[in-house]
Amino acid sequence: MEIQQLKYFIEVVRQQSFTKAAAQLFVTQPMLTRSIKHLEEELNVRLLERTSKSFCLTDAGRILYERVQDFLLQYDDIFRTMTDVRSARVGEVRMSIPGVLLDVYFPTLLTGFHRHFPGIDISVVEEGSKLVASSVGSGRADLGLVMLPVDEPYRFESKTLISNVCSLVVSRHHPFAKMSSIHIRDLKDETILTYSETATLHDTFIRMCGECGFVPRISYKSLMTRFCLKMVGMQQCIAVLPLPILQPDLCEELVTVPLEPVIPWEIAIIRRREGYRSFAANQLFSHICDHFASLDHQGMNADLRATAISV
């Protein structure tokens, strides 16, 4: 039995005429007659009781007509759904992202995406860069945002979204506040706050301190930017944090000071190099890349570095 045979049968019944049905289907009447006969032979039952001028449905024909209408609607729905999926009008995307990036960059980004693709659901898990890479690599997440570098980069396709630097942030009353820049080795005796172990920045900072010959005294580890800045403002510590994340919450009690050597802060979107990529995930990947490109980060980063002074 073929779908086309069922469609021919339905149209004949609807039109109550082989001639009209053939015209509607753009086929010849003999072809239509043969198709219905083959359908009856395959089902081993008579569907139409023919007379010299007309026909009527048999009991089997009536049942088939009722059932096939629903079946064909579902069949057509399958193809409409696949078309929607291909055009990314429906679908689901699993995304893993550090909370600091979600807070600063994604309210506007996700709002714009849902405006264009209201049928795509996005589930977001907040976790540090190292856990993000693990989630994407294992397939638990379709997309992720990470601080570069990532372990085993050959497993991922990545695109850099932000190129910036980390900065030292101190209380206005700290001696460093009057310095034009601070070398990392000068942090040896300071109480320091930085991101937790799940963040790539944590490992990068520890490594760079080691290259300068000391182990930093890290008393606080957090991914909550406002907590970090409040602790610095209360003179409990100094902090090493990404400059773009600091800027929105700086106040008159805080001062940012450039670090030497520079601690790069490069944020990339990643996805697995191998494996299936859904149409919805592809659309979100492109939207995120386009959104960050529209922010003109190159010019923005230059402005941020130029304004990294006392507020």
C-alpha positions as CSV (number, residue, x, y, z in Angstrom):
1,M,0.0,0.0,0.0
2,E,1.3,3.4,-0.9
3,I,0.4,6.8,0.5
4,Q,-0.5,8.0,-3.0
5,Q,-3.1,5.2,-3.4
6,L,-4.8,6.4,-0.2
7,K,-4.8,10.0,-1.3
8,Y,-6.4,8.9,-4.6
9,F,-9.1,7.0,-2.7
10,I,-9.9,9.9,-0.4
11,E,-10.2,12.3,-3.4
12,V,-12.5,10.0,-5.3
13,V,-14.8,9.7,-2.3
14,R,-14.7,13.5,-1.7
15,Q,-15.6,14.3,-5.3
16,Q,-18.0,11.4,-5.6
17,S,-16.7,11.0,-9.1
18,F,-13.6,9.4,-10.8
19,T,-13.7,12.1,-13.5
20,K,-13.7,15.0,-11.1
21,A,-11.1,13.4,-8.8
22,A,-8.8,12.7,-11.8
23,A,-9.0,16.4,-12.8
24,Q,-8.4,17.5,-9.3
25,L,-5.3,15.2,-8.9
26,F,-4.0,16.0,-12.5
27,V,-4.0,12.3,-13.4
28,T,-5.9,10.3,-16.0
29,Q,-9.2,8.6,-15.1
30,P,-7.9,5.1,-16.2
31,M,-4.8,5.6,-13.9
32,L,-7.1,6.5,-11.0
33,T,-9.3,3.5,-11.6
34,R,-6.3,1.2,-11.7
35,S,-4.9,2.7,-8.5
36,I,-8.2,2.1,-6.6
37,K,-8.4,-1.4,-7.9
38,H,-4.8,-2.2,-6.8
39,L,-5.6,-0.8,-3.4
40,E,-8.6,-3.2,-3.1
41,E,-6.5,-6.1,-4.2
42,E,-3.8,-5.3,-1.6
43,L,-6.4,-5.0,1.2
44,N,-8.3,-8.0,-0.2
45,V,-11.6,-6.2,0.3
46,R,-14.0,-4.2,-1.9
47,L,-14.0,-0.5,-1.1
48,L,-16.5,0.9,-3.7
49,E,-19.7,-0.6,-5.0
50,R,-19.8,0.5,-8.7
51,T,-22.8,1.0,-10.8
52,S,-23.0,2.0,-14.5
53,K,-23.1,5.7,-13.6
54,S,-21.9,6.1,-10.0
55,F,-20.6,4.2,-6.9
56,C,-21.1,4.0,-3.2
57,L,-18.8,3.1,-0.3
58,T,-18.9,-0.4,1.1
59,D,-18.7,-0.9,4.9
60,A,-15.0,-1.5,4.5
61,G,-14.7,1.6,2.3
62,R,-16.5,3.8,4.8
63,I,-14.2,2.6,7.6
64,L,-11.1,3.1,5.5
65,Y,-12.2,6.6,4.5
66,E,-12.8,7.7,8.1
67,R,-9.5,6.3,9.3
68,V,-7.4,7.4,6.4
69,Q,-8.4,11.0,6.7
70,D,-6.9,11.2,10.2
71,F,-3.9,9.2,9.1
72,L,-3.1,11.5,6.2
73,L,-3.5,14.6,8.4
74,Q,-0.9,13.1,10.7
75,Y,1.3,12.1,7.8
76,D,1.3,15.6,6.4
77,D,1.9,17.0,9.9
78,I,5.1,15.0,10.0
79,F,6.5,16.7,6.9
80,R,5.3,20.1,8.1
81,T,7.1,19.5,11.4
82,M,10.3,18.4,9.6
83,T,10.1,21.6,7.5
84,D,9.7,23.6,10.7
85,V,12.7,21.9,12.2
86,R,14.8,22.5,9.1
87,S,13.9,26.2,9.1
88,A,14.5,26.3,12.9
89,R,11.0,27.4,13.7
90,V,10.8,24.7,16.4
91,G,13.4,22.8,18.4
92,E,15.4,22.8,21.6
93,V,18.9,23.9,22.4
94,R,20.9,23.0,25.5
95,M,23.4,25.7,26.4
96,S,26.1,25.8,29.1
97,I,27.5,29.1,30.2
98,P,29.2,30.9,33.1
99,G,26.7,32.9,35.1
100,V,28.7,36.1,34.8
101,L,28.4,36.0,31.0
102,L,24.7,35.1,31.3
103,D,24.0,38.1,33.5
104,V,25.9,40.7,31.5
105,Y,25.3,39.7,27.9
106,F,22.4,37.3,27.4
107,P,19.1,39.0,28.5
108,T,19.1,41.2,25.3
109,L,20.6,38.4,23.2
110,L,18.0,35.8,24.1
111,T,15.1,38.3,23.8
112,G,16.2,39.0,20.3
113,F,16.5,35.4,19.4
114,H,13.1,34.5,20.7
115,R,11.6,37.3,18.7
116,H,12.8,35.6,15.5
117,F,12.4,32.0,16.7
118,P,9.6,31.8,19.2
119,G,9.2,28.0,18.7
120,I,12.8,27.2,19.9
121,D,13.2,26.4,23.6
122,I,16.6,27.1,25.2
123,S,17.6,25.4,28.4
124,V,20.6,27.0,30.1
125,V,22.9,25.5,32.7
126,E,25.2,27.9,34.6
127,E,28.7,26.5,35.2
128,G,32.3,27.5,35.0
129,S,34.3,27.4,31.8
130,K,36.0,24.0,32.5
131,L,32.6,22.4,33.3
132,V,31.1,24.0,30.2
133,A,33.8,22.4,28.0
134,S,33.1,19.0,29.6
135,S,29.3,19.4,29.1
136,V,29.7,20.3,25.4
137,G,32.4,17.6,24.8
138,S,30.2,14.9,26.3
139,G,27.1,16.0,24.4
140,R,25.1,17.1,27.5
141,A,25.1,20.6,26.0
142,D,24.8,21.7,22.3
143,L,26.6,25.0,22.8
144,G,28.8,26.5,25.4
145,L,30.6,29.8,26.2
146,V,34.1,29.4,27.7
147,M,37.2,31.3,28.5
148,L,40.1,30.2,26.3
149,P,42.1,28.0,26.3
150,V,40.1,24.8,26.7
151,D,41.5,21.3,27.2
152,E,41.6,19.2,24.0
153,P,40.7,22.0,21.7
154,Y,40.7,19.7,18.7
155,R,37.3,18.3,19.9
156,F,35.6,21.7,19.4
157,E,34.7,24.2,16.8
158,S,35.1,27.6,18.4
159,K,34.6,31.2,17.6
160,T,36.1,34.0,19.7
161,L,33.4,36.5,20.8
162,I,35.3,38.7,23.2
163,S,39.0,39.6,23.4
164,N,39.8,41.6,26.5
165,V,42.0,41.5,29.6
166,C,41.6,41.0,33.3
167,S,42.2,43.8,35.7
168,L,43.1,44.3,39.4
169,V,40.3,46.0,41.3
170,V,41.1,47.5,44.7
171,S,39.6,49.8,47.3
172,R,40.2,53.5,46.7
173,H,42.1,53.5,50.0
174,H,44.5,50.7,48.9
175,P,48.1,51.8,48.1
176,F,47.7,50.2,44.6
177,A,44.9,52.6,43.8
178,K,47.5,55.3,43.0
179,M,49.6,53.1,40.7
180,S,49.5,53.3,36.9
181,S,49.9,49.5,36.7
182,I,50.8,46.6,38.9
183,H,53.1,43.7,38.2
184,I,51.7,40.3,39.2
185,R,54.8,39.6,41.4
186,D,53.7,42.6,43.5
187,L,50.6,40.6,44.5
188,K,52.7,38.1,46.5
189,D,51.7,39.4,50.0
190,E,48.1,40.4,49.1
191,T,44.8,38.8,50.1
192,I,43.3,38.0,46.7
193,L,39.8,37.1,45.4
194,T,39.3,35.5,42.0
195,Y,37.0,33.1,40.3
196,S,36.5,29.5,41.7
197,E,38.3,26.4,40.4
198,T,35.6,25.7,37.8
199,A,36.7,28.8,35.9
200,T,39.6,28.8,33.5
201,L,40.7,32.2,34.9
202,H,41.4,30.6,38.2
203,D,44.0,28.2,36.7
204,T,45.5,30.9,34.4
205,F,46.0,33.3,37.3
206,I,47.6,30.6,39.5
207,R,49.9,29.5,36.7
208,M,51.0,33.1,36.0
209,C,51.8,33.7,39.7
210,G,53.8,30.5,39.7
211,E,55.8,31.8,36.7
212,C,56.6,34.9,38.8
213,G,57.9,32.6,41.6
214,F,55.1,32.6,44.2
215,V,51.8,31.0,45.2
216,P,49.0,33.6,45.6
217,R,47.2,33.9,48.9
218,I,43.6,33.4,47.6
219,S,41.2,33.8,50.5
220,Y,38.0,34.1,48.5
221,K,36.7,32.3,45.3
222,S,33.5,33.2,43.7
223,L,31.7,33.6,40.4
224,M,29.4,36.3,41.8
225,T,30.7,39.6,40.6
226,R,28.8,41.8,42.9
227,F,29.9,39.8,45.9
228,C,33.5,40.1,44.7
229,L,33.3,43.9,44.4
230,K,31.5,44.3,47.8
231,M,34.3,42.4,49.5
232,V,36.9,44.6,47.7
233,G,35.0,47.8,48.7
234,M,35.0,46.6,52.3
235,Q,38.8,46.3,52.1
236,Q,38.7,42.6,52.8
237,C,40.8,41.7,49.7
238,I,41.8,42.8,46.2
239,A,40.4,41.0,43.1
240,V,41.6,39.9,39.7
241,L,38.6,39.9,37.4
242,P,37.7,40.4,33.7
243,L,37.5,44.1,32.9
244,P,34.2,44.0,30.9
245,I,32.5,42.2,33.8
246,L,33.7,44.8,36.3
247,Q,32.7,47.9,34.4
248,P,28.9,47.8,34.9
249,D,29.2,47.6,38.8
250,L,32.1,49.8,39.6
251,C,31.5,52.5,42.1
252,E,33.4,55.5,43.6
253,E,34.9,53.2,46.3
254,L,36.7,51.0,43.7
255,V,39.6,51.5,41.4
256,T,40.8,49.3,38.5
257,V,44.5,49.0,37.8
258,P,46.1,47.4,34.8
259,L,48.1,44.2,35.4
260,E,51.5,43.3,34.0
261,P,51.9,41.0,32.3
262,V,48.5,41.1,30.8
263,I,46.1,38.3,31.7
264,P,44.1,37.8,28.6
265,W,40.3,37.2,28.8
266,E,39.1,35.6,25.6
267,I,35.6,34.3,25.5
268,A,34.6,31.8,22.8
269,I,31.5,29.9,21.8
270,I,32.1,26.2,21.3
271,R,30.4,23.2,19.9
272,R,31.5,19.7,19.2
273,R,33.4,19.2,16.0
274,E,31.9,15.7,15.5
275,G,28.3,14.6,15.8
276,Y,24.8,15.8,14.9
277,R,24.1,19.5,15.1
278,S,20.4,20.4,15.2
279,F,19.0,23.1,13.0
280,A,17.9,25.0,16.1
281,A,21.4,24.9,17.7
282,N,22.9,26.1,14.4
283,Q,20.6,29.1,14.4
284,L,21.4,30.0,18.0
285,F,25.2,29.6,17.3
286,S,24.9,32.0,14.4
287,H,22.7,34.4,16.3
288,I,25.2,34.6,19.2
289,C,28.1,35.2,16.8
290,D,26.2,37.9,15.0
291,H,25.1,39.5,18.3
292,F,28.6,39.8,19.7
293,A,30.0,41.0,16.3
294,S,27.4,43.8,16.4
295,L,28.7,45.0,19.7
296,D,31.9,45.9,18.0
297,H,34.1,44.6,20.8
298,Q,37.3,45.8,19.2
299,G,36.3,49.4,19.7
300,M,34.6,48.6,23.0
301,N,37.7,46.9,24.4
302,A,39.9,49.8,23.5
303,D,37.5,52.1,25.2
304,L,37.4,49.9,28.3
305,R,41.2,49.8,28.6
306,A,41.4,53.6,28.1
307,T,38.9,54.2,30.9
308,A,40.3,51.7,33.4
309,I,41.0,54.5,35.9
310,S,39.5,55.7,39.1
311,V,35.8,56.4,38.9
